Amino acid sequence: MKKSITFVGLDVHKNSIAVAIADAGRNAEVRNYGIIGGTLEDLDRLVKKLSSSDKELHFVYEAGPLRL
């Protein structure tokens, strides 16, 4: 059985992480999941909530601007 792919976008701030979710596919809808805390424990809870045996999660990190 092939697993479906779900993309999880993370917009990281100092004390929080904004999360968006999209299923694989060119026309897939991007959904706002919400804002979670900025700790590793918060991120671990998110991963456990979104994980399932038939889903493969791909995480995308938004790094923001770079000052040189």
Backbone bond lengths (Angstrom), bond angles and torsions (degrees), N, CA, C in turn:
res aa  C-N    CA-C-N  psi(-1)  N-CA   C-N-CA  omega(-1)  CA-C   N-CA-C  phi
1 M - - - 1.451 - - 1.526 108.95 -
2 K 1.319 115.78 129.62 1.456 121.08 179.87 1.529 109.85 -83.47
3 K 1.333 115.55 135.45 1.460 120.59 179.01 1.523 109.71 -81.61
4 S 1.337 115.67 143.48 1.462 119.30 173.76 1.530 108.45 -81.21
5 I 1.317 115.85 150.31 1.458 120.82 -178.59 1.523 109.33 -102.16
6 T 1.318 115.73 133.79 1.456 122.74 174.01 1.518 107.85 -123.11
7 F 1.330 115.30 127.16 1.460 120.93 177.04 1.522 108.91 -91.71
8 V 1.327 115.93 134.83 1.457 122.36 179.54 1.528 107.25 -119.69
9 G 1.321 116.65 111.45 1.458 121.67 179.99 1.514 110.60 -91.28
10 L 1.325 116.41 133.53 1.466 121.95 -178.58 1.524 109.79 -120.66
11 D 1.327 116.01 120.07 1.462 122.39 175.25 1.525 105.67 -108.00
12 V 1.317 116.33 100.53 1.461 122.82 -168.80 1.528 111.66 -90.01
13 H 1.324 114.98 130.49 1.459 123.15 175.82 1.524 108.36 -119.86
14 K 1.301 117.38 178.81 1.466 120.52 -176.18 1.535 112.26 -58.82
15 N 1.335 117.94 -46.12 1.463 121.04 -174.99 1.521 114.08 -120.07
16 S 1.322 117.80 7.37 1.463 119.95 -177.99 1.527 110.46 -153.58
17 I 1.322 114.43 165.74 1.462 121.73 177.01 1.527 107.52 -134.82
18 A 1.335 116.55 121.43 1.459 121.63 174.21 1.527 107.22 -85.01
19 V 1.332 116.81 133.39 1.464 121.49 -173.48 1.530 109.89 -120.74
20 A 1.335 116.08 133.55 1.466 123.11 173.20 1.519 107.85 -127.23
21 I 1.333 116.33 150.18 1.461 121.46 -176.52 1.527 109.40 -130.16
22 A 1.334 116.56 140.13 1.462 121.74 175.51 1.520 108.83 -145.20
23 D 1.327 115.90 137.59 1.454 120.36 173.46 1.522 108.37 -77.40
24 A 1.315 116.59 158.36 1.457 120.94 179.43 1.517 109.49 -65.31
25 G 1.306 116.07 149.17 1.457 121.17 177.71 1.509 110.98 128.99
26 R 1.296 115.35 146.62 1.458 121.80 -175.01 1.523 113.16 -60.81
27 N 1.300 118.49 -35.81 1.461 122.07 -175.68 1.527 112.70 -108.40
28 A 1.310 116.98 21.30 1.466 120.54 -177.98 1.522 110.82 -69.04
29 E 1.301 115.22 142.09 1.463 121.35 178.96 1.531 109.71 -77.45
30 V 1.321 115.84 136.80 1.465 121.23 174.51 1.523 107.05 -93.87
31 R 1.344 115.45 125.99 1.457 120.36 -176.64 1.523 110.15 -115.14
32 N 1.322 115.75 138.35 1.461 121.36 175.56 1.527 108.03 -77.91
33 Y 1.319 117.02 117.44 1.465 120.96 178.37 1.523 110.31 -81.87
34 G 1.322 116.42 -37.45 1.460 121.21 -179.94 1.516 111.08 133.07
35 I 1.311 114.32 -166.24 1.470 121.31 -178.82 1.516 108.68 -115.37
36 I 1.330 115.81 131.92 1.453 121.64 176.65 1.531 108.09 -114.83
37 G 1.313 116.36 170.27 1.459 120.86 176.17 1.519 110.88 -67.01
38 G 1.303 116.58 169.84 1.453 121.15 -174.87 1.515 115.63 -99.17
39 T 1.326 118.03 13.17 1.470 119.99 -178.40 1.529 111.25 -92.78
40 L 1.316 115.78 164.15 1.467 120.46 175.93 1.525 111.34 -62.31
41 E 1.318 117.05 -34.29 1.461 121.20 178.50 1.526 110.79 -63.88
42 D 1.351 116.83 -41.12 1.464 120.67 177.44 1.523 110.96 -62.67
43 L 1.322 116.30 -42.85 1.461 121.38 179.39 1.532 110.57 -66.03
44 D 1.317 117.60 -39.76 1.457 122.10 177.78 1.530 110.74 -62.24
45 R 1.336 117.80 -41.92 1.464 121.30 177.64 1.529 110.95 -62.40
46 L 1.342 116.54 -40.65 1.464 120.65 178.22 1.526 110.45 -61.03
47 V 1.321 117.08 -47.96 1.468 121.31 -179.27 1.519 110.25 -59.47
48 K 1.318 117.74 -43.84 1.468 120.91 179.71 1.526 111.50 -64.40
49 K 1.347 117.15 -37.87 1.466 121.12 178.90 1.520 112.06 -66.38
50 L 1.325 117.02 -39.85 1.457 121.17 -175.28 1.523 113.58 -85.32
51 S 1.316 117.95 -17.40 1.463 121.80 -175.67 1.520 111.83 -74.06
52 S 1.321 114.78 144.29 1.462 121.78 170.46 1.524 107.88 -156.53
53 S 1.319 115.80 163.95 1.463 119.72 -174.67 1.528 112.71 -70.26
54 D 1.339 118.24 -20.78 1.462 120.42 -178.74 1.522 113.24 -103.40
55 K 1.356 116.68 10.91 1.459 120.96 -176.31 1.519 110.49 -127.71
56 E 1.335 115.53 136.04 1.465 121.88 175.12 1.528 107.29 -109.04
57 L 1.327 116.91 122.00 1.452 121.46 -178.31 1.523 110.84 -92.83
58 H 1.328 116.73 133.37 1.465 123.24 174.70 1.519 106.48 -120.07
59 F 1.323 116.84 120.56 1.457 121.46 -176.34 1.521 110.40 -97.36
60 V 1.343 115.42 137.82 1.456 123.02 179.69 1.510 107.74 -123.51
61 Y 1.322 116.34 126.14 1.459 122.53 -175.76 1.516 109.75 -106.81
62 E 1.312 116.60 126.70 1.467 122.18 177.28 1.523 107.33 -92.93
63 A 1.316 115.85 113.07 1.465 120.50 -172.32 1.515 113.88 -85.96
64 G 1.319 118.47 -25.39 1.459 120.09 -179.72 1.520 112.32 83.92
65 P 1.332 115.52 -177.90 1.471 119.59 -175.70 1.533 112.82 -70.48
66 L 1.298 113.87 156.14 1.462 120.70 179.12 1.527 108.55 -117.58
67 R 1.311 115.52 127.77 1.467 119.78 177.12 1.515 109.06 -102.79
68 L 1.305 116.26 128.39 1.461 121.06 179.61 1.505 110.23 -107.20
